[in-house]
Amino acid sequence: ARSLLGLDVLGEHALLLDGPAATLHTTVAGDLAAHLPLERGTRGHRYLPVTLPGGRVVRALWDTGADITVVDRELVTSHPELFTALGSASGTDSSGTTAVTDLARMEAYRITDVPFASHTVAIADLTAVPEPITMCLGYPTLRQAIWSMDLPSGRWAVSRAKACSTGEPLS
């Protein structure tokens, strides 16, 4: 699989996404060990902080429907040391618009204390979207970790181990 269902379908559930095992479970809000506050935008999107090499923290959209992680062109321009050009590919966005997009290999980064490996990203102008972001975390990012996303409660956690997926409610 290259992507999951979008949050327009999944957005009212508590989700346990085990990327390495390629499994997705829904559960009752409050039943996940999700402890970090989850930012929800005015259009229902969920945002997480991503820490880049060098310590810069950027705002990223958590997107279960994206089959590639996308980064803002300004980030590539301002931090060229984090990217290696790979050429371009044709892609279609959520509105159905098809365009040729630049591709690059992005250096490893962190979300909370979890490292994410270098992988291919698409480069686009993300400042034009209704709620500006620096990254859109697609399936290449999501599949690298275990995510506890208590969307109704606005809490989340991410882990490389089963630590965030205990199924135990927070006390």
Disulfide bonds with the S-S distance in Angstrom:
none
